[in-house]
Amino acid sequence: MANGTLVLIPTPLSGQPLAFSHPPEVLSRIHKITDFAVEKLQQAVHFLVKTGHPVPEYKMGFHPLDKHVTGEQLQDILAVLQQGRDVGVLSEAGCPGIADPGARLVWLCHSRNIPVEALVGPSAITLSVMYSGLNGQQFAFNGYLPVDSHRREQTLKTFEGRSANDEQTQIFIEAPFRNRELLGAMLELLQPETRLCVCWNLMADDQWVVTREVQDWASASLPENFENKPAMFLFLATPRQKAVSGKKSARSKSTGRGSRTTGTKKGLHRKRYNPD
């Protein structure tokens, strides 16, 4: 008997109509599945009803797949797949396996030659990069920062240094009730020229996106319920080589050599990100 397929199903980030984020082909694929591994049962059932799933809830199979999932529970899901039935994976919001449960199950499927299929849908991480105006060539999602203020300060400084050295956008998420606290810490600790973006309540009617240098954030007016909805925090530090390259340009001009000062061959140097 052939194995079933593990189907990774993105779920909406907010209450927008499904037609806005899930094309008909995706909904049709979902309707062919009756077994699901879910992060939160109530949200999963609500989503499936919203898709117009033709099978009633009581005829579906649901398996827990949250951060507390046990090895035995994962084996139960694998057993369904090995019986030839497809299993859909539903996280609370966004894409399974990206800042949400699912990656461990996907790995187990790969190691057992069980097919994996990923459907298209909304991702807060990629949407925030698109909205930010920061470097989309190099970026890193770092999850949650430490809650302890001292450790958070050290971690922010480390990531800002990495951002400056590698010209890499750094991306973070936070529990909504700590949104204001995290934003305050970033405005206090990051360099004035660092570009900071906040993407709040993405894909909702009242979504709010602002990108400014840290030194210009004082004039921003936060949404009234800023601490009630999820947000993404992104920053890009000023490259440390800017000052150095300025000195090199001046020295090159004085020698009259111009472009010959680098001594590098064409194609060996990395293309630099220029946000301006």
LUMBADO-917129 format. One record per residue: residue in one letter; x, y, z of N, C-alpha, C, O, CB in turn. Coordinates in pm, whole numbers, plus 50000, padded with zeros to 5 digits. Glycine has a CB too. Example, Ala and Ser with C-alpha at 12.3 -4.5 7.8 and 13.67 -1.06 7.14 Angstrom:
BEGIN
a513194943150780512304955050780513204967050780514244966850846511314955350905
s512854977550708513674989450714512905000350787513415011450804514084994050572
***
This chain:
BEGIN
m500854988050000500005000050000500885012550000501825013450079499045000150123
a500585022149913501345034549906501015043450026499895043450076501055042049775
n502025050850071501815060150180500925071750138500885075350021503145065450232
g500215077350234499505089750210500485101450207501685099550223498425091850317
t499975113350188500795125350178500535134550297499385136750335500525132850046
l501595139750356501465149950459501315163350389502205167650317502705150050557
v500185169950410499865182350339499935194050437499175194550534498455181550273
l500845203450412501035215150498500105226250450500235231150337502515219850498
i499175230250537498105239450498498245252650573498045252950694496725233150526
p498575263550503498605276650570497195280950611496225277750543499235287350478
t497105288150722495825293450769495895308650775496985314350782495465287550908
p494735315450773494735330050767495425336450887495455330750997493305335150758
l495985348450864496615356050972495595364351047495825368051162497705365050917
s494475367250984493415375051049492085370450991491995359550934493625390551028
g491055378651005489715374350966489325377850825488135378450793488725380251057
q490315380050737489975383550599489305371850527489495360350567491235387950523
p488515374450421487895363550345488945353950290490025358150250487045369250229
l488625341050289489575331050242489965333250096491085329950057488985317150258
a489075338750016489375341049875490575350349858491225350349754488165346849803
f490865358249962491965367649956493325360649967494325365749918491825377950067
s493355348850032494635342250056494695327750010495785322049999494945342850201
h493515321449984493485307349948492765305549814491535306249808492795299050059
p493515303149706492885301249574492025288749570492165280049656493945300549465
p491135287649472490225276149464490945262649463490465252949521489365277249340
e492105261949396492845249249391493275244649529493285232749558494055250649300
v493645254249615494065250949752492855245749831492965235749902494695263249822
l491735252549820490525248249891490075234449844489635226149924489385258449872
s490195231949714489815218949661490695207949718490215196949748489895218949508
r491985210849733492905200849790492545198149936492585186649980494375205549779
i492215208450010491855206850151490615198150166490515190050258491635220550216
h489675199950075488405192650083488555177550060487645169850090487435198249981
k489705173550008489955159149985490585152450107490835140350105490865157349862
i490835159950211491515154650330490505153550445489695162650465492735163750372
t490555142650518489665140950633490415138250763489805136950869488685129650606
d491735137250756492555135550876493465147650891494105151950794493385122250870
f493525153051012494295165251033495115164651160494675159351262493365177251037
a496335170051153497185172251271497145187051301497535195151216498675167151248
v496675190851420496335204951444497015210251569497225203051667494835206651455
e497345223251564497915229951681496825233051783497005230551902498645242851639
k495705238451737494585241551826493295236751758492965241151648494515256851858
l492585227751825491435221051764490345230851725489825230151614490865210651859
q489985239951813488875248951786489135257651663488265259151577488605257751908
q490345263251655490685271451538490715263251411490325268051304492035278351559
a491185250751422491255242151304489855239151250489615240051130491985229051337
v488945235551340487585232551298486935244951237486245244051135486755227351418
h487145256351298486575268851247487085271651105486315275551017486925280651340
f488385269451083488965271650951488365262050848488025266150737490485270050956
l488235249250884487725239350789486265242250754485865240550638487855225250848
v485485246450851484095250350823484065262250727483245262850635483345253650953
k484985271650751485045283750668485415280450524485005287550431486065293650726
t486195269650503486555265650367485385259050293485455256950172487735256150370
g484325255950366483205248650305483485233950289482995227650195482875254550170
h484265228350381484615214050373483355205550370482465207350454485515209950493
p483265196250274482025188550258481805177750364480695172550376482025182050123
v482835174450442482715163850542482455170250678483185179350717483995154850547
p481445165850752481195171650884482315168450983483055158650967479855166550939
e482425176851084483515175751181483565161951247484645156551268483365186451288
y482405156351280482405143851355482885131851272483135121151327481015141051407
k483025133751141483535123051056485015124851022485585116950947482715122250928
m485625135251076487035137851053487865132151168487365129651277487295153051038
g489165130151140490095125951245491035137351278491615143551189490885113551201
f491185140351408492055151251452493115145951548492825138151638491225162451521
h494355150251527495485146151609496195158651661496395168051584496465137051530
p496595159151788497295170851841498685172251782499415162451767497375170151993
l499045184751749500395187551699500785201551747500895210951668500465186551541
d500985202651878501425215351935502845213751989503485203551965500455220252047
k503325223652063504705223052111504915212352217506045209152252505115236552167
h503805206752269503905196252371503675182252312503525172652387502905198852482
v503645181152179503345168252116504375157852157505565160852166503305169651962
t503915145752184504795135052228505215126252109504615126852002504105126452337
g506245118252131506675108952028505585099051991505445095351875507895101652072
e504815094852092503735085452067502655091651979502115085051890503125080752198
q502345104452003501335111251922501815113051778501025112051684500985124951983
l503095115551760503645116651625503555103151553503275102651434505105121451630
q503805092451626503705079151567502265076151523502055069351422504185068451665
d501285081051598499885079251559499595085951424498885080451340498945084951668
i500175097851405499985104951278500665097451164500105095951056500535119451288
l501885092851191502605085151089501845072451051501865068250935504015081651138
a501195066351149500435054051122499305056651024499035048450936499865048151254
v498635068151039497555071650945498125073250804497545068350707496845084750989
l499255080150794499885082050664500315068750601500175066650481501105091350677
q500825059750685501285046750634500135037450597500345027050535502165039950738
q498915041350635497725034050591497205039150457496195034450406496625035050696
g497925049050400497555054250269496645066250270496165070450165496915043650192
r496385071950390495495083550399496325096350413497335096650483494525082150519
d495875106750345496525119850356496225126050492495155123750549496065129250242
v497165133950543496985141250668497325155950643498415159150596497855135250783
g496395164750676496645179150665497155184750796496675180950903495375186550622
v498125193750789498695200050908498185214450915498325222050819500255199650905
l497595218051029497025231351050497625237551175497455232251285495485230751061
s498335248751160498805256051277497775266851312496775268451242500205262451250
e498035273951419497065283951465496875295051362495745299251337497495289951598
a497965299651302497915310051200499195309551118500275307351173497715324151264
g499075311550987500255311650903500645297750855499805288850841501395317850977
c501935296150830502455283950767502975273950870503805277550953503555287450668
p502515261450866503035251150956504545249150936505045249450823502295237750933
g505245247251045506675244751038507535257251036508755256251048506975236750918
i506935269051020507675281651022507185289651143506115295651139507485289750888
a507985289551249507605295751376506315289751431505605296151508507445310951359
d506025277651390504845270251436505185255251434506135251251367503585273351345
p504425247051506504705232651504504585226651364503885232051278503745225351597
g505275215751341505185208851214506505203751160506535193551092504575217651115
a507605210751191508895207151132509325193051172509855185551090509965217251173
r509105189451298509525176151345508785165151270509375155051232509275174751496
l507475167051249506675157251175507125156451030507195145550973505185160851183
v507425167850970507895167950831509195160050819509365152350725508105182450782
w510115162050914511365154650912511125139550922511755131650852512285159451025
l510225135651010509935121451025509365115650896509655104150861508955119151140
c508565123450827508015118650699509115117050595509155107050523506945128350647
h510005126750587511105125750491511955113250520512375106150428511985138450496
s512195110750647513055099450683512395085950656513065075650656513445100350830
r511065086050633510325073650606509775073250463508935064850430509175072150706
n510265082250380509835082850239508335085050225507705079950132510225070150168
i507765092650318506365096550310506285110050238506945119450282505695097250453
p505515111250131505485123750055504995135550141504145134150229504575122149933
v505565147250111505175159650178504765169650071505445171149970506335165350267
e503635176450094503135186449999502845199350076502155199150178501835181249925
a503375210450027503135223450091502235231950002502555234349885504485230850118
l501115236550057500205245149983500585259750002501215263450102498745242650029
v500215267949907500525282149916499555288950011498415284750028500465288849776
g500035299750075499205307050168499995317650240501185319350213498565297650267
p499355324950332500005336450396501085332450496500955322650568498975344850466
s502165340450498503245338950595503595352750648503975361450570504495332050533
a503485354750778503765367850837505235371750816505545383650804503435367850987
i506125361950813507545364950799507845370850661508455381450651508385352250822
t507415363950556507705369050423506925381850393507455390850327507365358450318
l505695382850440504935395250419505615407150486505665418050430503505393650471
s506135405050607506775416150678508045420750606508325432650601507115411950822
v508805411350549509985415250472509565423350350510185433450318510795402850428
m508515419050282508025426250164507595440450200507895449950128506855418750100
y506895441850312506405454950354507505464150404507375476350394505365453250462
s508585458750457509535466450536510385476350458510705487050508510435457250608
g510745472850334511705481050263513135478550308514045485950269511365495550280
l513345468450389514685464750435515275454250341514655450850240514655459450582
n516445449250372517145440350280516415426950266516345419150361518575437950329
g515875424450148515215411750121516125401450058515705390250032514045413950033
q517385405350033518375395849981518935387050091519215375250071519505403149910
q519105393050208519605385650324518755389450446518695401050485521125388650350
f518095379550504517315382150625517275369450708517435358350657515875386950591
a517045371250839517025359850931515885361651030515725372251089518385358451006
f515105350951047514045350951148514605344851276515095333551276512785343151099
n514525352451385515145348351511514155344951621514555342651735516055359151558
g512865344651589511865340951689511705351451797511625363451768512245327751752
y511655346851922511415355552036512725359852101513655351852112510515348552138
l512805372252143513925377152223513725373252368512595370952410514075392352209
p514805372552448514655369252591513745379352661513755391252628516025368852659
v512985374652757512115383452835512935391452935512645403252959511035375252908
d513955385352995514825392253090515495404153022516095402652916515885382553147
s515395415953083515855428253019517355428152991517795432952886515505440153105
h518155422753084519605422453063519975413252947520785417052861520315417753191
r519395401352943519685392052833519145397452701519765395552596519075378252862
r518005404152707517435409852585518355420652529518555421452408516035415652612
e518905429052617519835439452573521055433352505521455437752397520265448052693
q521645423352567522815416952508522485410652373523255411652278523365406352603
t521305403952366520925397252243520655407252131521055404952017519695388552266
l519985418252162519725428452062521025434152007521165436151886518855439652121
k521975436852095523265442252052523985432351960524595436251861524145445652175
t523895419651995524525409351912523905409051773524625408851673524395395551978
f522575409151767521905408651637522115421451558522205421051435520415405951656
e522195432951626522435445351553523845445251493524055449951381522255457451646
g524815439951569526155438751514526195429551394526895432351296527105433751620
r525455418551401525395409251288524735415951168525165413951054524615396551328
s523695423851193523005430751086523945440651016523935441750894521765437951139
a524755447851095525695457551038526805450650959527175455150851526295466151148
n527315439751013528425432650948527985425950817528705426450717528995422151042
d526805419650820526355411650706525305418450621524845412750522525825398550754
e524905430750658523815437850589522575429050584521915427850480524245441950446
q522255422850698521195412850707520035418150791520225422550904521725399750767
t518835417750735517635421550810517365411150918517365399150892516405422950716
q517125415951041516825407151154515335408051185514765418951192517685411051280
i514695396451204513245395851219512905389051351513495378851386512585388451100
f511935394751424511525389251553510005389451564509315396951494512175397351669
i509515381051653508105380951687507995381851839508945378551910507375368151632
e506855386251888506665387352033505215384352068504325386251985507065401452084
a504995379752190503625378252238502975392052239503585401752285503585371652382
p501745393152187501135406452172501185415052298501385427152288499725404952130
f500985409152416500945417452536502305423552570502385432152658500445409152653
r503385419052501504705424952522505165433452403506325437452396505725413952549
n504255436152309504635444152192505225457552230506285461352179503425446252103
r504555464752318504995478252354506345477752427507205486352407503935485152443
e506515467652512507765466352587508935463752492510005469652507507655454852691
l508735454852394509805451752300510135463852213511315466752192509425439852212
l509135470752164509375482552082510155492952163511095499052111508055488452031
g509785495052288510495504552371511955500652390512845509252386509825505652505
a512215487852409513585483152426514405485452299515555489552305513605468252463
m513795482752183514515484952057514835499652036515935503151993513685479651939
l513875508452066514115522652047515175527852143515875537452111512825530452066
e515295521752257516295525952355517685520552324518685527452346515885521452492
l517765508252272519045501352262519685501652124520905501252112518875487252304
l518875502352019519435502151884520035515751847519665526051904518355498351782
q520965515551752521615527851708520605537051639519655532251577522775524751612
p520795550351649519825559751592519575557851442518465560151394520285573851616
e520625553651367520485552351222519935538751179519635536751061521825554551156
t519785529451273519235516251239517795517851192517005525051253519315506551360
r517455510951084516095511751030515235501051097515565489251095516095509950875
l514135505451154513255496651231511865496551168511295507051138513175501051379
c511335484451148509995482751092509145474651189509615464951248510055475650953
v507885478751206506905471151282505715468351190505125477551134506455478751411
c505365455551177504195451351098503195445351196503425434651252504595440950985
w502085452051215501105448351318499805443851254499275450351164500845460151414
n499285432451302497985427251258497905426051107496965431051045496875436151309
l498895419451047498975418350902497735411750841497165402350896500215410450864
m497355416850726496245411950644494875414750705493865409950653496395397150621
a494825422250813493545426550869493195440350812494045447150755493595427051025
d491945444350827491525457250775492275468750841492485479150778490035459150795
d492685466950966493375477651038494875475251051495515480551141492775479251175
q495445467150960496875464450969497655477550969497225487550912497345455450852
w498825477251034499615489451054501075486051032501625477351099499405495451198
v501715492950936503105490350903503855503650898503445512950828503235482850767
v504945504450973505775516550975507245512450971507675503651046505485525251101
t508025518850883509475517150879510125530850888509855539750807509925509650750
r510975532450988511705544951007513045542151072513255531551130510875554951092
e513965551751062515165550851144514755552351290513785559251321516215561651103
v515495545951378515165546151520515005560551570514095563351648516245538851601
q515865569451526515825583251574514575590851530514295601551582517055590451525
d513825585251433512615591851383511325585451433510235589451393512625591951233
w511455575451520510275568151565509445575651669508295571951694510685554951621
a509975586051728509265593051836507935598851788507005600451867510135604251892
s507845602051660506625608351608505565598151566504475602051524506955617251491
a505865585351575504905575051533503795573351636504055573151756505635561651510
s502565572051589501415569851676501005555151667500575550651561500235579151639
l501125547851777500805533651778499295531451776498545539851826501435526851900
p498835520251720497405516851729496975515751875497765512151962497125503551654
e495715519051901495215518852038495325505152102495655503952220493775523452041
n495045494852027495105481252081496375474052038496345462252003493875473152036
f497485481252041498775476151995499185463352069499895454952014499845486852014
e498755462052194499145450452274498145438952268498225429552347499335454652417
n497205439652174496185429152163496295420652037495605410552024494825435352168
k497165424751943497285417551816498755414551788499635421751836496665425851700
p499045404051710500445400251685501165410451596500545417151514500515386551621
a502465411251614503295420451535504625413851502505115405251575503515433751611
m505205418151391506555414251352507455426451368507055437651336506595408651205
f508665424251418509635435051438510875431951354511455421151365510015436451591
l511285441351270512425439451181513365451451192512905462751208511955437351035
f514665448951183515575460251175516765457051086517135445451067516045464251315
l517355467751032518545466750948519495477650992519185489550979518195467950796
a520655473751044521635483351093522425489450977522525483550870522585476651193
t522975501350999523825507750900525095499650881525765496550979524155522350941
p525445496150758526665488150736527885494950792528085506850771526865485450588
r528715487650865529915493250927530955497250825531845505050857530505483451024
q530875491950704531885494850603531625507950531532425512050446531945483550503
k530515514650562530215527150494531305537550518531805543750424528865532650540
a531665539250646532695549050679534035545150618534775553650567532835550450831
v534335532250623535605527450568535645529650418536665534250366535805512550600
s534565526550349534545528250204534665542850166535235546150062533265522450145
g534125551850251534265566050225535715570550228536155578450145533475573950326
k536465565250325537885568450334538645562950214539545569550162538475563050463
k538285550750170538955544850056538705553049930539595554749847538485530350035
s537475558149915537145565949797537985578549791538475582449685535665569449795
a538135585049909538935597149915540385594149878541005601749803538855603450054
r540935583149930542305579349902542465575949754543495579149694542725567649989
s541455569249694541505565549554541525577949466542215578449364540335556549517
k540735588049506540645600149427541975607449424542385612949322539555609249481
s542645607349541543915614549550545005607649468545915614449420544365615649695
t544935594549449545945587349372545585586749225546425583149142546115573449426
g544325590149193543905589949054543665576048999543595574248878544895596748970
r543535566249087543365552449041541905547949033541575538348963544125543149132
g541055554849105539615551749097539305537349126539585532449236539085555148962
s538725530249028538215516849050539295506349069538975494949102537355512848935
r540545509749050541595499849063542025497849208542875489249234542785503848980
t541495505149302541975504549440541555491749511542215487849607541465516349518
t540495485049468540015473249540540905461249514541065452849603538595469949500
g541475460149397542345448849367541605435749353542235425149358543375447549472
t540275436049336539505423649324539165421149179539055430549101538225424249409
k538975408549142538575404949008537065405448995536345403349092539085391148973
k536605408248877535165408948853534495395848888534925385148844534875412548707
g533435396748967532685384749002533095378749135532425369549184532845374548895
l534185383549197534635377749323534105385249443534045379649552536135377449327
h533715397949425533205405449538531685404149545531015402249444533615420249529
r531165405149668529715403449690528995416549658529435427349697529425399149836
k527895415349587527085427049558526495432549686525885425149764525965423749458
r526675445549709526235451649834524785456349823524315460249716527145463349871
y524095455949936522705460549940522695475649954523345481050043521935454050056
n521965482549866521865497049871520405500849883519685500949783522495503449745
p519935503950005518505506950024518075520149964516885522849953518175506950170
d519025528649926518695541749872518685541649719518425551949657519665552149922
***
